[in-house]
Amino acid sequence: MLEGVRKFFSKQSKNFIVLLFRRGYTSLFNNIPMQYTSLYMKTLGVKEIGIGYLRSLGDIASTIISPFLGFIADVKSLKKALMIAMAIEVVAPLFYLFAWDWQLLTLAVIFSTLTLNIGGIVEVVYIANSLRRTTRATGFGVINTVSIIASLIAPIIAAFIVEQFGGITTNGIRPLFIIQFFGLALLAPITLIFLKDIKGSGKKFNLKEDFKSMFNILRNRRWLQRWVIVEALGGYVWGTTTPYIMIYAVEYKGASPWILGIMGTILNAFSFASSIPIGRLGDKIGRIKTLVMIRPAFHLSLLLFIFAPNPYFLIIAWAFRGIFFSSMALWQTIAMELVPEEERGRWSGIKGFLSGLARIPSSIVGGYMWTYLGPQTPFIAALIIDLFIRLPLLYMTPETLKKKEYFEMYSGAQNN
């Protein structure tokens, strides 16, 4: 086992090690306030529908900016694109910290949504370009495992701080954003110092032509069109549920800050235990096959969460959710293998743009469903969409593992 780990790291680039470090510290500090952002909005007087509108504003900003970062990554440089994403990431907690009413929360939600969406886009491209195809799923598994290890203690740290400063109140939650800001601001320069740039094509930036070329990536590539649908529906599923998960756990299942902390730790622990084995399985039997095998863990976690008779069942639900989350490395691997390396920035941009368009109304829809149809309905709708639409589309996706590039199979190129 240790020999295999040593051999894996001996073959990796310096960039992969630096990105591993970045994923570790950002996972720790971004996870500290993560479970409390919607609850924080509630303490400032924002209702569920209002939270939905704020989240949708964030999705609009993310949808607009994602393609531009994709252009910068492909045409100029990956490092410049990542620097923009990191600047947004560092500033985001300050807007939460100084938000005294719902109006000031608007910028906080926009910047934090940008952090989640555009930061991930650029970072995933950087990681994919730093790994060989034959070890890419394992590499993403390793980097996600480090992320999980770093975030294991974050929910417990958050629970302790919230309890010490007054519970689930404005003053109880606000210190979490102070810790997040200083942690990100102090460690971000290390990434920028040691990360080697990957230059783009050097073409002159032309908004109209570059936007056209981005959409041309989808032309006559049905596998990419299908994948965009899968991701767009995924954005819709997460958008309708994510803002309301912790509100539901606290207000309808009686979860305390310590229960929320244990939920987060259990999720990360189970994700940690299964992340590398699932990544290696994806490199052995295939990415799609492994993803389909893991998917029921998500459905079971949703059912347990919706119908939990007491708060302790939420912990069990988050254990299954952790197993499901460990398959994210495979998801990222497939998404990057769908196109050749020189198109990954623009492909990530168009993916982010179209998924963002689908996600824009989702938080609002979730808020209305919560208010007028019942608090369980956003989660039930998410379960139905994922089980009966996304899973069949995923199952129909041909395997990429033994192909030189996935797209070649459909463009008439010679297979390996």
N, C-alpha and C positions, 0 to 999 in steps of 0.2 A: 504493500500500500504506500508506504513512505517513499520507496524507490520509484514508484510510478509517479507520485507527486513531484519528486525531484526531477525526473526526466521531463515531465510536462513543463515545468517552469524553466528548465535549462534551454528549451526550444523557443521560448517566448521572447518577444521584443521588449525593449525598455518601455515603449509606449504602453504596452499591456500592463506592466507593473505599476506605472504611474496612474493609469486609469483605474487599476485595482485599488490603489490608495485613495483616489478621489471617491470612488463608489463607497468605500468604507466610511470615510468621515461624513460625507453628505447623508448617508443612510442613518447614521447616528443622530445628527443634529436635525435633519428634516423630519425624523420620526418622533422626536420629542413632543412637538405640538400637534402632530397629524390627527390624532383621535379627538382633538378638542376644538378644531376650528369652527365647525358648525355649532357646537355647544357655546362657544365664545360669541358667535353672532346672536344666538338666542339670548344670552345675558345682556346684550346691547339692544334688545327689543325687536330683533328681526324675526318675523314669523317664517314658517316653512316655505310659503309661496315667495316671500321676499328673498330667502336664501336661494331659491331656484333662479330668480331673476339675476341675482348677483353672480351666481355660478355661470349663467349663460353669457353674461357680459365678459367674463374671463374666457369662455370658450370662443367668443367672437374675436377677441384680441389674439388668442392663440391661433385661430384659423387664418387670420390675416398675416401673421408674422411667420408662421411655419414655412411657407414656400420661400420666403426671402432668405431664411437661414439655410434652406436647402440649396439655393442658388449660391450663396456665399461659400458653403462647404464644397460644392462641386467646381465652382469657377475660380474663387479666390483661395481660400485655405480653410481646412477643418479647424485649425487652432483659433482663427479669428471668429468663426461661428461659435465655437465653444466659449470663447471669452465673453461674447455677448450674452450667451445663456447663463454663464456664471455670474455676471454682473447683475442680471435680473434676479437670480437666485439669492444673492447676498442681500439685496435691497428689500426683497419681499417681506421678511419678518418685521422690518421697521414700520411698514404701513399698518400691520396688525397691532404692533405695540402702541402706536400713537393714535389709533382709531378710538374715538370717543362716542361716535354715533354711526348709524348705518351708512351715511353719505361717505364718511372717510373709509368705511370698509370696502367701498367699491374698488379703490386702487389696490387694497390689500388682496382682494380676491383675484383681480386681474393679474397681478404680478405672481401670486402663488400658483395660479393656473398655468401661466406661462412657464414657470419653473418646472412643473410636472410634465408638461407636454413638449415644449421645444427643447428643454434641456435633455430629455430622454432621447429625442430624435437625433441630435448631434452626437451625443455620447455613444449611442448604439452604433452609428456609422463608424465612429472612431475605433470602437472596440472590434467591430467586424473586420475593418481594414488592417487591424493589428494581429489577426489570427489566421492560421491556415484553414482551408476548408475541412480537412480531415479531423481537425480538433476544435472546430468552431463551436459546436454544441457543448462540448466539455468545457471550453474556455468560458462561454457565457454562464455555464453552470458554476464554475469556480468563482467568477466575478459576482454572481448573484449570491453565492454562499458567503463570501466575505461581507457582502452587503447585509445579509441576514444576521451574521455574527455581530456586526457592529450595531445593528438595531435591536438585538435581543434585550438589552437592558433599558432601551429608551422608554418603553411604556411604563416600566416600574419607576424609573427616575421621574417621569411626568406625573405619575400617580402620587408619589411622595411629595413633590413640590406643590401640586394642586391641593392636597390635604393640608399641608403646612400653611398655605396662604389663604385658606378659607373655603376650600371645596370648589364645586362647579359654579363659580361666580366669575365676574369680570376680573377682580383682583386676584383670584385664585389661579386663573389661567394665564394672565398677562406675563408673568415671569418666564414662561416657557419660550416666548418669542425673544426675550433678551438672551437666553442661553443659545437659541438657534442662531441669532445674528452673530454673536461673538465667535461661536464655533466655526461658522462658515467663513467669516471675514478673516480669521487668523490663519486658516489652513488653505484657503483657495490659492494664495500666491505660490505655494509649493508646487501645485499642479502646473501652473503656468511657467514656472522656472524650468522644470525638468521635462515637460512634455515636448516631444519633437513634432514639428509641424508637418502636415501632409498637404502639399500644395495642390491647388485645383488646376483646371485646364488652362487658366490664364486668359480665357476669352473675355472680351469687353462686355460689361454688363449692359444688357438691353432688356428692359422690363417686358415689352410686348413679345419679343422673340423668345426670351427665356421662359416666359409663362407658357407660350405655345409649345416650346420643346418639352416642358415639364408634362403637359397633357399628352404630347406625342408618345411618351413612354408607355401609355396605356393602349395606344392604337394597335389593333390586331394582336393583342396579347390577352386572350381571354382569362388566362390564369391570374394575371394582375388585376383585371376587372373584378374577378370573383373574390380575390383577396381583399380588395378595397371594400367590397360589400360586407365581408366578414368583419373587418376592422371597424367599419362605420356602425354596424349593428352592435359591435362590442362597445364603442364609445357611447352609444345610446343606452345600453344596459348599465354601464358604470355611471353615466350621467344621471339616470333616473334614481339610482340607489345611493351612491356614495355620500351625497350631502346629508342624508337622513339616517344613515346606519346607526351612528352613536346616539342621536336623538331618540331613536326607537329603543335602543338598548337601555338608555337611562329612564325615559319617561314611561315606557310600556313594559319593560322587563325588570325594572328596579336595579339596574347595574350601578354600582358605586365606582368611584375612581379606581379603587383597587381591583374590582372586577374588570374594568376596562384595561387596566395595566396587565393583568394576567392574560386577558384575551390577546393582547398584542404580543406578549412574550411567548405564549403557546403557539400563535400563528408563526412567529419567526423561528421557534424551535423546531416545529414540524417541517417547515420549509427548509431549514438548514439540514435536517437529517436526510431529506429526500432529494435535495437539489442536485448534488453531484451524481448520485446514482441514476437519476432520471436523465441528466445530460448525457451520461455515458451510454445509457440504454438507447437514447435518441441517435447517438453515433453508431450504435451497433445494429439495431433492428429498423431504424427509420424514425424521422421526426414526426410525421403525421400519425403513424401507428401508435407511438408513445403518447402523443397529445390526446388522441381519442380514448386511450386506456385511462388517462388521468382525469378526464373531464367530469365523470360522475361525482368526484369528490366535491366539486363546486356546487353541483345540484343538491347534494346531501347537506352541505353546509348551509345553503339557503333555507332548506326545509326545516332544519334544526333551529335556525335563527328565528324564522317566522313563528314557529309553533312551540318555542321553548317554554316549558311550564314554570321555570324559575331561572334566575340569572346564571346558575352554574352550567346550564345547558348551552349557554352562549360560549362558554370556554370550549366545550366539545365541538360546537359548530366551527369555531375558529381553528381548531386542530385540523379539521378536514379542509378548511379554507387554506391553511398553510401548505398542505400537500398539493393542492391545486396551484398555489402561487409558485411552487418550485418548478412548474413546467413553463414559466415565463421565459426561461433561457431558451427553450426550444422554439417558442413563438418568435423571439427576436432573431434566432438563427435562420428560421425559414424565411422571415420577412427580408433579411439581408441577402439570402441566396436566390431570391426571385429575379434579381437583375445583376448585370455585371458590375464590377467594382466602381467604374467611372460614372455609373448612373445612380449610385446609392444615395447621394445627397438629394438629388432631385426627386427620386422615388420616395424617399422619406418625407420630402416636402409635400408632394402631391397626396401621399397617404395621409399626412397630418391635416392637409387642407380639406380633403373630402370627408375624412372622419370627423373633423371639427365641424363642418357644415351640418352633419347629421346629429352631432352632439349638442349643438347650440340650443335647440328647444327642449332637450331631454330633461334638464334640471327643472325647468318650468313645468313640464308635463308631470314630472315626479311630485312637485309641490302641489299641483292641483289634484293629482290622484290621492295623495296623502290627505289633503284637506276635505275633499268631497266624496271620495270613495272608500276611505279608510287607510290607516297608516301601513297596513300590510300590503296594499295593492302594488306599490312600486316594486317590491321584492318578488311578488308573484308574477308580475308582468316580465321582469328580468329573467326569471326561471323559464317561463314559457318560450320567450324569444331565443334564449341560449340553447334550450333542449331541442326545440322543434325546427329552428331555422339555422342557427350558426353551426351546431354540431353536424347536421347533414352536409352543409357546405364544406366544412372542414374535412369530413370523411371523403368527399369527392376530390379533394386536392391530391394529385399524384405525388409520389415520394421524390424528394430532392437529394437524398443522401448520396446516391451513386451516380449522379449526373454531374458533368463538368460545370454546368450552370443550368439551373432549372429552365430558364427561358429557351435554351437551345433545343429542348425536346419538342417545343412547339414551333420553332422557327426553321425546322428542317435540318438543323446541324447534326453532325455525327455524334452519337452517344459514345461515352467512354467504353 
